[in-house]
Amino acid sequence: MLSWIADLVLRRPRTVLVAALVSVLAMAAVGIGAFGKLQSGGFDDPDAPSSRATALIDEKFGGETNLVLLVRADGGGRLDSPAAERAGREIADGLKDEPGVSGVVSYWDTGGSALTSRDGGQALILAHIEGDDTDRAGELSEKWSGDRGAVTVHTGGQAAVASDITSQISKDLAIAEAIAVPITLILLVIAFGSVVAALLPLAIGLIAVMGTFAELYVLGSITDVSIFSVNLTTALGLGLGIDYGLLLVSRFRERLTEGDDVPDALRTTVATAGRTIAFSAATVVAALAALLLFPPFFLRSFAYAGIGVVAIAAVGALVVVPALLAVLGHRVNSGRLPWAESVRRPDAPVWGRLASVVMRRPALTALPVLAVLLLAASPLLGASFGNPDERVLPDSASSRQVATAVDEDFGRDGTSAVQIVTTGPVDTAGLDAYATAVSRLDGVTRVQASSGTYQDGEAAPPGPVNAALGRDDAQRLTVATEPESGSGAAEDLVRDIRAVPAPDGLEALVGGPDARLVDTKAAIGDRLPAAIAWVALTTFALLFLFTGSVVQPLRALVLNTISLTAAIGAMVWIFQEGNLSSVLGFTPMPMNTSMTVLLFCIVFGLSMDYEVFVTSRIKELHDAGEDTGTAVTRGLSRTGRIVTMAAGLLAVSLFAFATSEISFMQMFGLGSGLAILIDAVAVRGVLVPAAMRLLGRGAWYAPKALRRLHGRVGLSEAAAPPPAPAEPRREPAGI
């Protein structure tokens, strides 16, 4: 296949480029509509009990509260003043008339103390926005917020939080790209020493991003796809374009420097660097495919975007870039800068010298690096996990200000209470017994049902009841609780409530924020072993096909895991424990469960990307007759510059997300960028040569049966891999 591609682009390079241009324009025309198809949220398991409870409440009771209007009397006045009461009723009545809004309840309708602040100067209007329409939440927030005569209104609630996050993400993405793209272009010119050569990786990135946007448009039309997948598309598209472009252009220029003519240089480049790119793309795709095992569409969306952008970037690199090189030939070096000759050298002596030093004293050089990485990983031992809430937003966000005011001035309200809904009709006696049993649990302060209010295992004195909580075919109960939302005690209380036998043999579905957190952790935790096993097995299989060794895949898995846990441990230290919070401007909170899994899969895939880059050249030299020590030294000398440049440039794109106002996007940008740099410098520069030296001849070991298997199905630059020598090479034994 690679030989066929090389022949095609040499015969008809301009035809290939015209076809590529038409394809990119078509993909851009389709992809521009992707943003209208993508959704916010997606952190919950759609089949979990809490999700089923939400759906049942939406169907039968007008939905859970997801929009909160905080109404403040102006000038420190009271809400029972005639002017404030008139303004409050007008707002509540106007909200009831809004299309797509249901379940509107206000202080002025009920007069209940639960909807007024302790000082009597603030009140709440609760409502439900139907569906998952963040645009609608934004429109309502803009329409009803602000000065309304005798009162001032601020909007909050889950729908407003989602709207604020989506709006902020769009702004942050524009800022991140405005920072990353110019810096990346400048660094590419410096790295290549040539303006023309520097533009080629950007061509791959453009193709990958436009193609993936088109893919997201199609997928978003038929299934749920998260808006956050756009961030991965742009960062990964640009990053992989740089990785693959650097590898191809560097190998092509190396062959030209060695004296090859353009056709021979191109064929060698496609056969060697092209093979590396194909294997690299396969390893990244395998890691990202693990995200498809998780139920929340937030994670599945990153698999859709990630697999698409990797595949399209690889195709662009293997077809479009060779066609460009065929047309450019020696002009790939056009626009040379004064330092061009030094960066065009095929080797980087500093990396070769580093490898030599490490291989002379592998234990002495590797142990300090391992100690630092393990120290960085240690905060993982105290990690706690949660779902994103209003705290991921900056303090200036209206929805966060409302949430803070509700917590401080009202106590827990209906937006954070535990919700229970039965799957069938319940008679009065059964409902009374069930509500009494729930109210008896430690941590439950009050249970409201259509039959009345219950506290401490007893019905409260007779009073007005909320008939809207009861239907002929279902009952809804609202449970006010003491534990702080998101805490371990709140999760335990959800489990205790679920353990209470449901009335009349029905199912009582428990929902609300804390129930969603319990279910999200269960959905991800239950499938995490399968995801890890998938990543490990596919990585092992691909690297075995690539190297013919069973030791190299194991070595890669161990070293990549060490660097990855170090990066995630550092994120726990920063974002959970609050270090650097004053610098980055975030609120410390438990690690985002879904984002941590996403970080693991993406960074692991990118680490394998650099693993393939380095191992491919080491294996190439080893197959040519070099002993392991020489192959490692020369291999790192030839690939060290490429890997560090690629990692540094990709890290720029990822670190740009640290400018985000959303804390979990800051974590993603910093965590992935840091992990890539750790892998490129500490792992590739020190731990890989140390491990290869310690393994000695064993680095290339495979049982005879697997060697025969590799001889039949393994891929190499030639038609078949070279036969194993009858006697092993004489190499230094491991220490």
C-alpha positions in Angstrom: 0.0 0.0 0.0 2.7 2.5 0.9 4.6 1.7 -2.3 1.4 2.2 -4.3 0.9 5.6 -2.6 4.5 6.6 -3.4 4.1 5.6 -7.0 0.7 7.4 -7.3 1.9 10.7 -5.9 5.0 10.6 -8.1 3.0 9.9 -11.3 0.1 12.4 -10.6 1.0 14.7 -7.7 -1.0 17.7 -9.0 -4.1 15.5 -9.5 -3.8 14.3 -5.9 -3.5 17.8 -4.6 -6.5 19.1 -6.6 -8.6 16.2 -5.3 -7.4 17.0 -1.8 -8.3 20.6 -2.1 -11.8 19.8 -3.4 -12.3 17.4 -0.5 -11.2 19.9 2.1 -13.6 22.6 0.7 -16.4 20.1 0.7 -15.6 19.0 4.3 -15.4 22.7 5.4 -18.8 23.4 3.8 -20.4 20.5 5.8 -18.4 20.9 8.9 -19.4 24.5 9.5 -22.8 23.2 10.5 -21.3 20.9 13.2 -21.6 23.5 16.0 -25.4 23.6 15.7 -25.6 19.8 16.1 -23.5 19.5 19.3 -24.8 19.4 22.8 -23.7 20.4 26.3 -23.7 18.0 29.2 -23.4 14.3 28.6 -21.7 13.4 31.9 -24.4 10.9 33.0 -25.1 7.3 32.1 -28.4 7.4 30.2 -29.5 3.9 31.5 -28.7 4.7 35.2 -31.5 4.9 37.8 -30.9 8.6 38.2 -31.3 9.2 34.5 -34.4 7.1 34.4 -35.7 9.1 37.3 -35.1 12.4 35.5 -36.8 11.1 32.3 -39.8 9.9 34.4 -40.1 13.3 36.2 -39.8 15.1 32.9 -42.6 12.9 31.5 -45.1 12.9 34.4 -44.2 15.9 36.6 -43.0 18.7 34.3 -39.3 18.0 34.9 -36.8 18.7 37.7 -35.9 22.3 38.5 -33.0 23.4 36.2 -33.6 27.1 36.0 -33.4 29.3 39.1 -34.2 33.0 39.2 -32.8 34.8 42.2 -34.9 37.9 42.9 -33.4 40.6 45.2 -35.4 43.5 46.6 -33.7 46.8 45.7 -32.1 49.0 48.3 -32.1 46.4 51.0 -35.9 46.4 51.0 -38.2 43.4 51.7 -40.0 41.2 49.3 -43.4 41.7 50.9 -43.4 45.4 49.9 -46.2 46.2 47.3 -43.7 47.2 44.6 -41.5 44.1 45.1 -44.5 41.8 45.3 -45.9 43.2 42.1 -42.6 42.9 40.2 -42.1 39.3 41.5 -45.5 38.2 40.4 -45.0 39.7 37.0 -41.7 37.8 36.5 -43.2 34.5 37.7 -46.3 35.0 35.4 -44.1 35.9 32.5 -41.9 32.9 32.9 -45.0 30.6 33.0 -46.0 32.0 29.5 -42.6 31.2 28.0 -42.6 28.3 25.5 -40.7 25.2 26.6 -40.8 26.2 30.3 -42.8 24.2 32.8 -43.1 23.6 36.6 -42.8 27.3 37.5 -42.9 27.8 41.3 -42.3 31.1 43.1 -42.2 32.5 46.6 -45.2 34.7 45.6 -47.2 31.6 44.6 -46.6 29.5 47.7 -45.4 32.0 50.3 -43.2 29.2 51.6 -40.1 30.0 53.7 -38.0 27.5 51.6 -38.1 30.0 48.7 -37.2 33.1 50.6 -33.8 34.0 52.2 -33.2 34.1 55.9 -33.2 37.9 55.9 -36.4 38.2 53.8 -34.6 40.3 51.1 -34.3 37.5 48.4 -36.6 35.0 46.8 -36.5 32.2 44.3 -38.5 31.4 41.2 -37.9 27.7 40.2 -38.7 26.4 36.7 -37.8 23.6 34.2 -36.6 24.2 30.7 -37.6 21.2 28.5 -34.9 19.3 26.6 -31.2 20.0 26.5 -31.3 23.4 24.9 -28.5 25.6 26.2 -29.3 28.3 23.7 -32.8 28.5 25.2 -31.4 28.8 28.7 -29.1 31.6 27.5 -32.0 33.4 25.9 -34.1 33.2 29.0 -31.2 34.3 31.2 -30.6 37.3 29.0 -34.3 38.2 28.9 -35.1 38.0 32.6 -31.9 39.0 34.2 -31.1 42.5 35.4 -33.1 45.4 36.9 -36.8 44.7 36.9 -38.2 47.8 38.7 -38.3 47.2 42.4 -36.2 44.0 42.2 -33.0 42.8 40.5 -32.9 39.3 38.9 -30.0 36.9 38.5 -30.3 33.5 36.7 -28.9 30.2 37.8 -29.6 26.5 38.0 -28.3 23.5 36.0 -29.5 24.8 32.6 -28.0 28.2 33.2 -24.7 26.6 34.3 -24.6 24.5 31.2 -25.3 27.6 29.1 -22.6 29.6 30.8 -20.1 26.7 30.3 -20.9 26.4 26.6 -20.7 30.1 26.0 -17.4 30.3 27.9 -15.9 27.3 26.1 -16.6 29.0 22.8 -14.8 32.2 23.9 -11.9 30.2 25.5 -11.4 28.2 22.3 -11.1 31.3 20.2 -8.5 32.7 22.7 -6.6 29.4 22.8 -6.4 29.1 19.1 -5.4 32.8 18.7 -2.5 32.1 21.1 -1.5 28.6 19.9 -1.6 29.0 16.1 0.8 32.0 15.7 3.2 30.7 18.3 3.2 27.2 16.7 3.8 28.7 13.3 6.8 30.7 14.6 8.2 27.6 16.3 7.7 25.5 13.2 9.7 28.0 11.1 12.5 28.0 13.8 12.4 24.2 14.0 12.6 23.7 10.2 14.7 26.7 9.3 12.5 27.0 6.2 9.2 28.8 5.7 7.9 26.4 3.1 8.8 23.2 5.1 7.1 24.8 8.2 3.8 25.2 6.4 3.4 21.5 5.5 2.4 20.3 9.0 -0.2 23.0 9.1 -1.7 21.6 5.9 -2.2 18.2 7.6 -3.7 19.9 10.6 -6.2 21.9 8.4 -7.3 18.7 6.6 -7.7 16.8 9.9 -9.8 19.6 11.6 -12.0 20.2 8.6 -12.6 16.5 8.0 -13.4 15.9 11.7 -15.9 18.8 11.8 -17.7 17.2 8.8 -17.7 13.9 10.7 -19.1 15.5 13.8 -21.9 17.2 11.8 -22.9 13.8 10.4 -22.7 12.0 13.8 -24.4 15.0 15.6 -27.3 14.6 13.2 -28.0 11.0 14.3 -26.7 10.7 17.9 -25.7 12.8 20.9 -22.3 14.5 20.5 -20.7 16.8 23.1 -19.7 20.4 22.2 -16.4 19.8 24.1 -15.3 17.4 21.3 -14.5 20.6 19.3 -11.6 21.4 21.6 -10.0 18.0 21.1 -10.5 18.2 17.4 -8.6 21.5 17.1 -5.8 20.6 19.5 -5.3 17.1 18.3 -5.6 18.0 14.6 -3.0 20.6 14.9 -0.8 18.5 17.1 -0.9 15.4 14.9 -0.4 17.5 11.8 2.8 18.7 13.4 3.9 15.2 14.5 3.4 13.6 11.2 4.6 16.5 9.2 7.8 16.7 11.2 8.5 13.0 10.7 7.8 13.1 6.9 9.6 16.3 6.1 12.6 15.5 8.3 13.1 12.1 6.7 12.6 13.5 3.2 15.2 16.2 3.8 17.5 13.7 5.4 17.4 11.5 2.2 18.0 14.6 0.0 21.0 15.5 2.2 22.3 11.9 1.8 22.3 12.4 -2.0 19.0 10.7 -3.1 17.1 12.2 -6.0 13.6 13.4 -5.3 11.7 10.1 -6.4 14.0 7.9 -4.4 13.9 10.2 -1.4 10.1 10.2 -1.5 9.8 6.4 -1.8 12.1 5.9 1.1 10.2 8.5 3.2 6.8 7.0 2.5 8.2 3.4 3.2 9.8 4.3 6.5 8.2 7.4 8.0 4.9 6.4 6.4 5.0 3.1 8.1 5.7 4.7 11.4 2.8 7.1 10.9 0.4 4.2 10.1 1.4 2.3 13.2 1.4 5.5 15.3 -2.1 6.3 14.2 -3.3 2.8 14.9 -2.0 3.0 18.5 -3.7 6.3 19.1 -6.9 5.1 17.7 -6.8 2.0 19.8 -6.4 4.1 23.0 -9.2 6.4 22.0 -11.5 3.6 21.1 -11.6 2.6 24.8 -13.7 5.7 25.4 -16.5 4.0 23.4 -16.9 1.5 26.3 -18.3 4.2 28.6 -22.0 5.1 28.6 -21.8 8.9 29.0 -21.9 10.5 25.6 -19.4 13.1 26.8 -16.7 10.4 26.7 -18.0 8.7 23.6 -17.9 12.0 21.8 -14.2 12.3 22.3 -13.8 8.9 20.8 -15.8 10.0 17.7 -13.7 13.2 17.4 -10.4 11.6 18.3 -10.6 8.6 16.1 -11.8 10.8 13.2 -9.0 13.4 13.6 -6.3 10.7 13.9 -7.5 8.8 10.9 -7.9 11.9 8.7 -4.5 13.3 9.8 -2.9 10.0 8.9 -4.5 9.9 5.5 -3.5 13.5 4.9 0.0 12.8 6.0 0.4 9.7 3.8 -1.2 11.1 0.7 -1.2 14.9 0.6 2.2 15.6 2.1 4.0 13.2 -0.3 2.2 14.8 -3.2 3.4 18.2 -1.9 6.9 16.9 -1.5 6.9 15.5 -5.0 5.9 18.9 -6.4 8.3 20.9 -4.2 11.3 18.6 -4.4 14.4 20.5 -3.3 12.2 23.7 -3.0 11.0 22.2 0.3 14.0 24.1 1.8 12.8 27.4 0.2 12.7 30.4 2.5 15.7 29.3 4.4 16.7 31.1 7.6 20.2 31.7 8.8 20.2 28.6 11.1 18.8 26.4 8.4 21.9 24.2 8.0 22.1 23.2 11.6 18.4 22.1 11.8 18.7 20.3 8.5 21.3 17.9 9.9 19.8 14.4 10.2 21.1 13.8 13.7 21.0 15.7 17.0 24.3 15.0 18.8 23.0 16.1 22.2 20.4 13.3 22.2 23.0 10.7 21.1 25.3 11.9 23.9 22.5 11.7 26.4 21.7 8.2 25.4 25.4 7.2 25.6 25.6 8.6 29.2 22.4 6.8 30.3 23.5 3.5 28.8 26.8 3.6 30.6 25.2 4.2 33.9 21.5 3.1 33.5 20.6 2.7 37.2 22.4 5.8 38.3 20.6 8.0 35.7 17.2 6.4 35.7 16.5 6.1 39.4 16.4 9.8 40.2 14.0 10.3 37.2 11.8 7.5 38.5 11.9 8.9 42.0 10.7 12.3 40.8 7.9 10.8 38.6 6.7 8.6 41.5 6.7 11.6 43.8 4.6 13.5 41.3 2.2 10.6 41.1 1.8 10.3 44.9 -1.2 12.7 45.2 -3.2 10.1 43.2 -3.4 8.1 46.5 -5.7 10.8 47.9 -7.7 11.6 44.8 -11.4 12.1 45.0 -13.8 12.3 42.0 -16.9 14.2 41.2 -19.1 15.7 38.5 -18.7 19.3 37.2 -20.9 21.9 38.8 -21.1 25.7 38.9 -17.7 25.8 40.6 -15.9 25.1 37.3 -17.1 28.6 36.2 -15.4 31.8 37.2 -16.7 33.8 40.1 -18.1 36.4 37.7 -20.6 34.0 36.1 -24.2 34.7 37.0 -25.1 31.0 37.5 -22.3 30.5 39.9 -23.2 33.6 41.9 -26.8 32.4 42.2 -25.6 28.9 43.4 -23.4 30.6 46.0 -26.3 32.8 47.2 -28.7 29.9 47.4 -26.2 27.8 49.5 -25.3 30.6 51.8 -28.7 32.4 52.2 -31.3 29.8 51.6 -29.8 26.4 52.5 -30.4 23.5 50.2 -33.2 24.0 47.8 -35.1 21.9 45.3 -32.3 22.1 42.7 -30.0 20.0 44.9 -32.4 17.8 46.8 -32.8 14.1 46.2 -35.7 13.3 44.0 -37.6 10.1 44.1 -40.2 8.9 41.6 -42.2 5.7 41.6 -42.8 3.7 38.5 -46.4 3.1 39.2 -49.4 4.2 41.3 -49.1 4.2 45.1 -52.0 4.2 47.6 -52.0 6.7 50.4 -51.1 4.2 53.1 -48.2 2.8 51.0 -46.9 6.4 50.2 -47.2 7.4 53.9 -45.2 4.4 55.1 -42.5 4.8 52.4 -42.1 8.6 53.1 -41.9 7.9 56.8 -39.2 5.3 56.4 -37.1 7.7 54.2 -37.5 10.6 56.6 -36.1 8.3 59.4 -32.7 8.0 57.7 -29.7 9.8 59.2 -29.0 12.9 57.1 -32.6 13.4 55.9 -34.2 16.6 57.2 -37.5 16.6 55.4 -39.5 14.5 52.9 -42.3 16.2 50.8 -44.9 14.0 49.1 -48.4 14.5 47.8 -49.6 13.1 51.1 -47.8 15.7 53.3 -44.4 16.5 54.9 -42.4 14.0 56.9 -39.6 14.6 59.4 -37.7 12.2 61.7 -39.9 9.3 60.9 -43.2 11.1 61.6 -45.7 13.1 59.6 -45.5 16.8 60.2 -48.6 18.6 61.5 -51.4 18.9 59.0 -50.9 21.7 56.5 -51.1 22.6 52.8 -49.9 19.7 50.6 -48.4 19.8 47.2 -50.9 17.9 45.1 -48.7 18.3 42.0 -46.3 15.6 43.5 -49.0 13.0 43.0 -50.5 11.4 39.9 -52.8 8.4 39.4 -49.9 6.5 37.8 -46.8 7.8 39.8 -45.7 9.6 42.9 -42.8 12.0 43.4 -41.0 12.7 46.6 -38.5 15.5 47.3 -36.0 14.8 50.0 -34.1 17.6 51.7 -30.8 16.4 53.2 -28.0 17.6 55.5 -24.7 16.4 53.8 -23.0 18.8 51.5 -23.8 18.0 47.9 -21.0 16.0 46.2 -19.6 14.7 49.5 -19.0 11.1 50.5 -21.8 11.4 53.1 -24.2 12.6 50.4 -23.3 9.6 48.2 -23.8 7.2 51.2 -27.2 8.8 51.9 -28.3 8.1 48.3 -27.4 4.5 48.7 -29.3 4.3 52.0 -32.4 5.8 50.3 -32.2 3.3 47.5 -32.0 0.5 50.1 -35.4 1.5 51.5 -38.0 -1.0 50.1 -40.2 0.7 47.5 -44.0 0.9 48.2 -46.4 -1.7 46.8 -43.6 -3.7 45.2 -42.8 -1.0 42.7 -39.4 0.5 41.8 -38.6 3.9 43.4 -36.0 5.6 41.2 -33.7 8.0 43.0 -32.4 11.0 41.2 -30.9 14.4 41.8 -27.2 15.7 41.6 -25.8 13.3 44.3 -27.6 10.3 42.7 -26.2 11.2 39.3 -22.7 11.4 40.9 -23.1 7.9 42.4 -24.3 6.5 39.1 -21.6 8.2 37.0 -18.9 6.8 39.2 -20.4 3.3 39.0 -20.8 3.6 35.2 -17.2 4.6 34.7 -15.7 2.4 37.5 -17.5 -0.7 36.3 -16.1 -0.3 32.8 -12.7 1.0 33.6 -11.0 -2.4 33.9 -12.3 -3.4 30.5 -11.1 -0.1 29.0 -7.6 -0.5 30.6 -7.5 -4.1 29.4 -8.5 -3.0 25.8 -5.8 -0.4 25.7 -3.1 -2.7 27.1 -4.0 -5.6 24.8 -4.3 -3.6 21.6 -1.1 -1.7 22.4 0.7 -4.9 23.0 -0.6 -6.5 19.8 0.3 -3.5 17.6 3.8 -3.0 19.1 4.4 -6.8 18.7 3.5 -6.5 15.0 5.7 -3.5 14.8 8.8 -4.9 16.6 8.5 -8.6 16.6 9.3 -8.5 20.3 7.1 -9.3 23.4 9.4 -7.3 25.7 9.2 -4.0 23.8 5.4 -3.7 24.2 5.7 -4.5 28.0 8.5 -2.0 28.4 6.4 0.7 26.6 3.3 0.0 28.7 5.2 0.2 32.0 7.1 3.4 31.1 4.0 5.1 29.6 2.0 4.3 32.7 4.6 5.8 34.9 4.7 9.1 33.0 0.9 9.2 32.8 0.3 8.7 36.5 2.9 11.4 37.3 1.0 13.9 35.1 -2.4 13.0 36.6 -0.9 13.1 40.1 0.3 16.6 39.5 -3.2 17.6 38.4 -4.6 16.2 41.7 -2.0 18.3 43.5 -3.0 21.4 41.5 -6.8 21.2 41.0 -8.0 19.1 43.9 -5.6 20.3 46.6 -5.8 23.9 45.3 -2.1 24.5 44.7 -1.7 27.3 42.0 -5.4 28.2 42.4 -4.5 31.8 43.0 -2.4 31.9 39.8 -4.9 30.0 37.5 -8.0 31.5 39.1 -10.0 28.3 39.8 -11.9 26.8 42.8 -10.4 23.6 44.2 -12.8 20.7 43.9 -12.7 16.9 43.3 -11.3 15.7 40.1 -13.7 15.6 37.2 -14.4 11.8 36.8 -15.0 11.9 33.0 -12.2 14.3 32.2 -9.7 12.2 34.2 -10.6 9.1 32.1 -10.4 11.2 28.9 -7.0 12.5 29.9 -5.7 9.0 30.5 -6.9 7.7 27.1 -5.7 10.7 25.1 -2.3 11.0 26.7 -1.7 7.3 26.6 -2.4 7.4 22.9 -0.1 10.3 22.3 2.7 8.7 24.4 2.5 5.6 22.2 2.8 8.0 19.2 6.2 9.0 20.4 7.0 5.5 21.4 6.5 4.4 17.8 8.6 7.3 16.5 11.6 6.3 18.6 11.3 2.5 18.4 10.9 2.6 14.6 14.3 4.1 14.1 15.9 1.9 16.8 14.4 -1.2 15.2 15.5 0.0 11.7 19.1 0.3 12.8 19.0 -3.0 14.8 17.6 -4.9 11.8 20.4 -3.4 9.7 23.0 -5.1 11.9 23.7 -2.7 14.8 23.8 -4.0 18.3 21.2 -2.8 20.7 23.4 -0.1 22.4 24.4 1.5 19.1 20.9 1.2 17.6 19.5 3.0 20.7 22.2 5.8 20.6 21.9 6.4 16.9 18.1 6.0 16.9 17.7 8.7 19.6 20.2 10.9 17.8 18.0 10.7 14.7 14.6 11.0 16.4 15.3 13.0 19.6 15.0 16.3 17.9 11.8 15.3 16.0 10.1 13.9 19.2 11.0 16.9 21.4 10.0 19.4 18.7 6.7 17.6 18.1 6.0 17.3 21.8 6.9 20.9 22.4 4.7 22.2 19.6 1.8 20.0 20.7 2.2 21.1 24.3 1.9 24.8 23.1 -1.5 23.9 21.6 -2.6 22.1 24.8 -1.2 24.6 27.3 -3.2 27.3 25.5 -6.2 25.8 27.2 -4.8 26.9 30.5 -6.1 30.3 29.6 -9.7 28.9 29.8 -12.1 30.2 32.5 -13.4 26.6 32.9 -11.4 24.7 35.5 -11.7 21.3 33.9 -10.5 22.6 30.6 -7.5 24.1 32.4 -6.9 20.7 33.9 -7.1 19.0 30.5 -4.7 21.5 28.9 -2.1 21.5 31.6 -2.4 17.7 32.3 -2.0 16.6 28.7 0.7 19.1 27.9 2.7 18.2 31.0 2.3 14.5 30.3 3.6 14.9 26.7 6.6 16.8 27.8 7.4 14.3 30.5 7.1 11.5 28.0 9.2 13.2 25.4 12.1 14.3 27.7 12.1 12.0 30.8 10.9 8.8 29.2 12.3 8.9 25.7 15.5 10.6 26.7 16.4 8.7 29.9 14.1 5.8 30.8 14.0 4.2 27.3 17.8 4.0 26.9 18.2 2.9 30.5 15.6 0.1 30.0 17.1 -1.0 26.8 20.6 -1.2 28.4 19.2 -3.2 31.3 17.3 -5.6 29.0 20.3 -6.1 26.7 19.6 -9.0 24.3 16.3 -9.6 26.0 14.9 -6.4 24.6 14.1 -8.1 21.3 13.0 -11.5 22.8 9.9 -13.4 21.5 9.1 -17.1 21.9 9.7 -19.1 18.8 6.0 -19.5 18.0 5.5 -15.8 18.1 8.6 -15.2 16.0 7.1 -17.4 13.4 3.8 -15.6 13.7 5.5 -12.3 13.3 7.3 -13.6 10.2 3.9 -14.3 8.6 1.8 -11.3 9.8 4.3 -8.7 11.1 4.7 -5.6 9.0 8.1 -4.1 8.0 9.5 -1.7 5.4 10.4 -4.6 3.2 8.0 -7.2 1.8 8.8 -9.4 4.7 10.8 -8.9 7.9 14.4 -10.1 7.8 14.7 -13.7 9.1 15.9 -14.1 12.7 19.6 -14.9 12.8 20.6 -18.4 13.8 22.7 -17.1 16.6 21.9 -14.0 18.6 24.0 -10.9 18.1 26.8 -10.4 20.6 25.6 -7.6 22.7 26.3 -6.4 26.2 24.2 -8.3 28.7 21.8 -6.5 30.9 22.9 -5.3 34.2 
